[in-house]
Amino acid sequence: MGSYDVPQVGPVIVSLQTYRFGLTNESLTTLASAHRVNGQPLDVVDHERVAQYLQSIAVI
């Protein structure tokens, strides 16, 4: 779990999940969940903004 200040969304807490592939020794990290710091869930648009932001800073 980590927290990020995402542009156009604000502060959020995210949970990431990493998958490892044994044959190729590669990994894939995805956004498992995200919510506002006060516990409120994100709507679909804000969830996508969080995912795009994390991808732009090479977290996922």
N, CA, C and O of each residue as an XYZ file, in Angstrom:
240
protein
N       0.829     -1.172      0.000
C       0.000      0.000      0.000
C       0.878      1.242      0.000
O       1.935      1.270      0.631
N       0.434      2.260     -0.709
C       1.165      3.513     -0.753
C       0.206      4.655     -0.969
O      -0.954      4.446     -1.323
N       0.684      5.850     -0.758
C      -0.169      7.014     -0.985
C       0.500      7.920     -2.014
O       1.723      8.056     -2.052
N      -0.339      8.534     -2.844
C       0.122      9.401     -3.911
C      -0.811     10.602     -4.005
O      -2.006     10.499     -3.727
N      -0.251     11.738     -4.402
C      -1.051     12.921     -4.677
C      -1.215     13.007     -6.185
O      -0.316     13.460     -6.893
N      -2.359     12.573     -6.666
C      -2.597     12.431     -8.103
C      -3.233     13.715     -8.646
O      -4.233     14.185     -8.103
N      -2.660     14.286     -9.713
C      -3.254     15.491    -10.305
C      -4.715     15.250    -10.707
O      -5.043     14.180    -11.220
N      -5.572     16.211    -10.486
C      -6.999     16.199    -10.789
C      -7.793     15.223     -9.929
O      -9.007     15.107    -10.095
N      -7.128     14.517     -9.011
C      -7.829     13.584     -8.124
C      -7.584     13.954     -6.669
O      -8.511     13.971     -5.860
N      -6.328     14.249     -6.341
C      -5.966     14.559     -4.964
C      -5.257     13.388     -4.317
O      -4.856     12.448     -5.004
N      -5.095     13.433     -2.995
C      -4.394     12.355     -2.302
C      -5.214     11.055     -2.297
O      -6.407     11.058     -1.995
N      -4.554      9.965     -2.634
C      -5.201      8.649     -2.656
C      -4.287      7.610     -2.027
O      -3.070      7.785     -1.959
N      -4.890      6.542     -1.575
C      -4.151      5.388     -1.069
C      -4.387      4.254     -2.055
O      -5.527      3.948     -2.403
N      -3.311      3.639     -2.497
C      -3.423      2.587     -3.495
C      -2.839      1.277     -2.973
O      -1.956      1.258     -2.116
N      -3.357      0.205     -3.512
C      -2.833     -1.125     -3.256
C      -2.434     -1.706     -4.605
O      -3.214     -1.696     -5.557
N      -1.215     -2.210     -4.669
C      -0.693     -2.762     -5.915
C      -0.561     -4.275     -5.800
O      -0.375     -4.808     -4.706
N      -0.656     -4.953     -6.922
C      -0.454     -6.396     -6.957
C       0.567     -6.710     -8.033
O       0.474     -6.211     -9.154
N       1.543     -7.540     -7.690
C       2.585     -7.916     -8.640
C       2.456     -9.389     -8.996
O       2.346    -10.245     -8.118
N       2.470     -9.668    -10.271
C       2.442    -11.032    -10.797
C       3.824    -11.355    -11.333
O       4.422    -10.537    -12.032
N       4.337    -12.526    -11.019
C       5.645    -12.958    -11.520
C       5.449    -14.180    -12.421
O       4.698    -15.105    -12.111
N       6.149    -14.139    -13.533
C       6.050    -15.220    -14.508
C       7.350    -16.015    -14.480
O       8.414    -15.499    -14.822
N       7.251    -17.266    -14.072
C       8.429    -18.088    -13.834
C       9.249    -18.412    -15.064
O      10.478    -18.421    -14.999
N       8.597    -18.677    -16.179
C       9.348    -19.083    -17.363
C      10.184    -17.949    -17.936
O      11.291    -18.177    -18.424
N       9.662    -16.734    -17.877
C      10.382    -15.603    -18.464
C      11.060    -14.742    -17.408
O      11.847    -13.858    -17.745
N      10.767    -14.987    -16.140
C      11.316    -14.215    -15.027
C      10.942    -12.730    -15.131
O      11.694    -11.864    -14.684
N       9.776    -12.445    -15.722
C       9.277    -11.080    -15.813
C       8.192    -10.872    -14.762
O       7.651    -11.831    -14.213
N       7.885     -9.612    -14.491
C       6.819     -9.309    -13.543
C       5.910     -8.233    -14.101
O       6.311     -7.440    -14.954
N       4.689     -8.215    -13.611
C       3.693     -7.238    -14.012
C       3.035     -6.714    -12.746
O       2.496     -7.494    -11.962
N       3.073     -5.406    -12.539
C       2.444     -4.792    -11.374
C       1.197     -4.065    -11.830
O       1.231     -3.288    -12.784
N       0.088     -4.322    -11.137
C      -1.184     -3.705    -11.493
C      -1.766     -2.968    -10.288
O      -1.369     -3.200     -9.146
N      -2.698     -2.090    -10.564
C      -3.419     -1.368     -9.524
C      -4.541     -2.256     -9.022
O      -5.508     -2.506     -9.741
N      -4.418     -2.736     -7.782
C      -5.429     -3.623     -7.224
C      -6.625     -2.824     -6.709
O      -7.771     -3.198     -6.957
N      -6.367     -1.727     -5.993
C      -7.451     -0.888     -5.486
C      -6.925      0.499     -5.191
O      -5.723      0.709     -5.025
N      -7.851      1.443     -5.129
C      -7.496      2.822     -4.806
C      -8.693      3.484     -4.143
O      -9.839      3.252     -4.528
N      -8.417      4.302     -3.153
C      -9.484      5.076     -2.511
C      -8.903      6.365     -1.959
O      -7.688      6.502     -1.815
N      -9.775      7.298     -1.654
C      -9.338      8.580     -1.097
C      -8.827      8.364      0.327
O      -9.169      7.367      0.964
N      -8.021      9.280      0.823
C      -7.435      9.109      2.152
C      -8.498      9.089      3.252
O      -8.250      8.573      4.342
N      -9.681      9.649      2.971
C     -10.756      9.608      3.967
C     -11.591      8.330      3.866
O     -12.586      8.179      4.576
N     -11.187      7.410      2.984
C     -11.869      6.124      2.864
C     -12.917      6.057      1.777
O     -13.430      4.976      1.489
N     -13.251      7.184      1.163
C     -14.260      7.175      0.112
C     -13.719      6.486     -1.138
O     -12.562      6.683     -1.511
N     -14.558      5.680     -1.781
C     -14.113      5.031     -3.019
C     -14.011      6.049     -4.154
O     -14.651      7.100     -4.124
N     -13.211      5.722     -5.134
C     -13.064      6.560     -6.325
C     -14.091      6.151     -7.363
O     -14.448      4.976     -7.459
N     -14.569      7.115     -8.141
C     -15.422      6.746     -9.259
C     -14.538      6.193    -10.382
O     -13.311      6.203    -10.281
N     -15.162      5.722    -11.424
C     -14.439      5.053    -12.508
C     -13.432      5.991    -13.169
O     -12.314      5.578    -13.479
N     -13.814      7.236    -13.385
C     -12.933      8.197    -14.056
C     -11.698      8.470    -13.198
O     -10.579      8.461    -13.710
N     -11.888      8.710    -11.909
C     -10.749      8.976    -11.035
C      -9.860      7.741    -10.870
O      -8.641      7.865    -10.757
N     -10.462      6.560    -10.857
C      -9.676      5.326    -10.769
C      -8.760      5.210    -11.984
O      -7.595      4.831    -11.856
N      -9.285      5.534    -13.151
C      -8.471      5.493    -14.375
C      -7.379      6.559    -14.344
O      -6.265      6.316    -14.808
N      -7.686      7.729    -13.804
C      -6.669      8.777    -13.679
C      -5.529      8.330    -12.773
O      -4.361      8.601    -13.052
N      -5.874      7.649    -11.696
C      -4.846      7.134    -10.790
C      -3.981      6.117    -11.520
O      -2.755      6.165    -11.419
N      -4.595      5.206    -12.248
C      -3.852      4.187    -12.987
C      -2.933      4.833    -14.023
O      -1.781      4.423    -14.165
N      -3.423      5.829    -14.740
C      -2.597      6.497    -15.740
C      -1.446      7.255    -15.090
O      -0.330      7.270    -15.611
N      -1.722      7.882    -13.951
C      -0.648      8.605    -13.244
C       0.436      7.633    -12.768
O       1.625      7.904    -12.930
N       0.032      6.513    -12.187
C       1.012      5.534    -11.710
C       1.831      4.971    -12.868
O       3.020      4.691    -12.719
N       1.193      4.809    -14.008
C       1.925      4.332    -15.180
C       2.904      5.399    -15.668
O       4.007      5.071    -16.105
N       2.514      6.666    -15.599
C       3.389      7.740    -16.091
C       4.624      7.917    -15.231
O       5.649      8.394    -15.717
N       4.547      7.541    -13.957
C       5.727      7.646    -13.076
C       6.383      6.289    -12.865
O       7.177      6.111    -11.941
N       6.044      5.324    -13.732
C       6.662      3.993    -13.775
C       6.481      3.176    -12.498
O       7.370      2.422    -12.103
N       5.329      3.331    -11.860
C       5.014      2.477    -10.714
C       4.367      1.195    -11.198
O       4.648      0.115    -10.680
N       3.491      1.316    -12.201
C       2.858      0.133    -12.790
C       3.158      0.103    -14.277
O       2.721     -0.811    -14.977
